[in-house]
Amino acid sequence: MFEHFDTPNELFTFRLGTLLSAEHDSLSMLEDLERVVDGDDLKQLFHHHADETRQQIANVEECFRLLGMPPDDSPSPTTRGLAKEADTLIRKSHPTLVDEVAVAGALATEHYEIATYTTLIDMAQAQGHTEVVRLLQANLSQEEATCDKLAAVERQLVGA
């Protein structure tokens, strides 16, 4: 969409597009993780967050609509890399380690998404996009709650 950013709004729009891609990547990853993990509670956690992620995608698309722009899904190399890393580690892991590896992969993605939402909320506030802030904040709250749940599961799995 942009070869060079000249305004804060161009940068914001591009970052919002990479976030949209990140959420699509996350959804795909969550669906994959749900299939490979063993524990029913963990399967349910991934399934529930996949449902939330579908709503988060709709919220980000609504942000574009509020800004009067078509949704842009600029690639998110970070989330693609995190998903690839999780997939590689899962394939190389003994079956008894798969749940632990899957949770760590999901947790890494959540941390990235939280950082991205935080930055975009600050940018949207600075530009006076009140409704966009509200939608992004709703997504951030879900991401933080999921991150807390995943961290608790991870501590349990590693015996911390």
RALIN-V698011 format. One record per residue. RES is the residue in one letter. SS is DSSP state (H for helix, E for strand, C for the rest). PSI is psi in degrees with one decimal (999 if undefined). BURIAL is I if it has 24 or more other C-alpha atoms within 12 Angstrom, else O. Layout:
res->{RES/RES}
ss->{SS/SS}
psi->{PSI/PSI}
burial->{BURIAL/BURIAL}
This chain:
res->{M/F/E/H/F/D/T/P/N/E/L/F/T/F/R/L/G/T/L/L/S/A/E/H/D/S/L/S/M/L/E/D/L/E/R/V/V/D/G/D/D/L/K/Q/L/F/H/H/H/A/D/E/T/R/Q/Q/I/A/N/V/E/E/C/F/R/L/L/G/M/P/P/D/D/S/P/S/P/T/T/R/G/L/A/K/E/A/D/T/L/I/R/K/S/H/P/T/L/V/D/E/V/A/V/A/G/A/L/A/T/E/H/Y/E/I/A/T/Y/T/T/L/I/D/M/A/Q/A/Q/G/H/T/E/V/V/R/L/L/Q/A/N/L/S/Q/E/E/A/T/C/D/K/L/A/A/V/E/R/Q/L/V/G/A}
ss->{C/C/C/C/C/C/C/H/H/H/H/H/H/H/H/H/H/H/H/H/H/H/H/H/H/H/H/H/H/H/H/H/H/H/H/H/C/C/C/H/H/H/H/H/H/H/H/H/H/H/H/H/H/H/H/H/H/H/H/H/H/H/H/H/H/H/C/C/C/C/C/C/C/C/C/C/H/H/H/H/H/H/H/H/H/H/H/H/H/H/H/H/C/C/H/H/H/H/H/H/H/H/H/H/H/H/H/H/H/H/H/H/H/H/H/H/H/H/H/H/H/H/H/H/H/H/C/C/C/H/H/H/H/H/H/H/H/H/H/H/H/H/H/H/H/H/H/H/H/H/H/H/H/H/H/H/H/H/C/C}
psi->{-47.7/136.9/-24.5/139.4/122.6/-18.1/156.5/-34.4/-38.7/-43.7/-44.2/-46.7/-42.8/-46.5/-37.2/-38.1/-40.5/-31.6/-41.2/-44.7/-41.5/-41.5/-38.8/-42.6/-42.4/-42.3/-45.7/-43.2/-44.7/-41.1/-40.3/-44.5/-39.3/-36.5/-31.0/-19.7/159.3/-43.9/134.6/-39.6/-39.8/-41.0/-43.9/-39.5/-46.2/-40.1/-45.0/-43.8/-28.9/-41.2/-43.5/-39.9/-36.6/-41.2/-37.1/-39.3/-45.6/-38.8/-42.6/-40.2/-37.5/-34.9/-45.1/-43.2/-43.7/-30.4/-2.7/30.1/151.2/147.8/134.3/132.1/66.8/138.9/149.6/89.3/-28.9/-52.4/-33.2/-40.1/-41.1/-40.6/-41.4/-42.1/-45.6/-44.1/-44.9/-46.1/-38.3/-45.5/-29.1/-5.9/146.3/144.8/-30.1/-12.2/-7.4/-44.5/-43.7/-44.2/-40.8/-43.4/-42.5/-39.9/-44.4/-39.3/-40.5/-41.8/-41.6/-42.6/-42.2/-45.2/-40.3/-45.2/-41.1/-45.5/-42.6/-46.3/-46.1/-35.2/-45.4/-42.9/-42.9/-38.9/-43.9/-28.1/1.4/24.0/75.4/-46.5/-35.1/-42.9/-45.1/-45.5/-43.7/-36.9/-38.8/-44.0/-43.4/-42.3/-41.5/-42.2/-43.0/-40.6/-42.3/-40.7/-44.1/-43.1/-44.9/-39.7/-39.6/-42.5/-42.0/-45.1/-40.4/-43.4/-36.9/-5.4/26.0/999}
burial->{O/O/O/O/O/O/O/O/O/O/O/I/I/I/I/I/I/I/I/I/I/I/I/I/I/I/I/I/I/I/I/I/I/I/O/I/I/O/O/O/O/I/I/O/I/I/I/O/I/I/O/I/I/I/I/I/I/O/I/I/I/I/I/I/O/O/I/O/O/O/I/I/I/I/O/I/O/I/I/I/O/I/I/I/O/I/I/O/O/I/O/O/O/O/O/O/O/I/I/I/I/I/I/I/I/I/I/I/I/I/I/I/I/I/O/I/I/I/O/I/I/O/I/I/O/O/O/O/I/O/O/I/I/I/I/I/I/I/I/I/O/I/I/I/O/I/I/O/I/I/I/O/I/I/O/O/O/O/O/O}
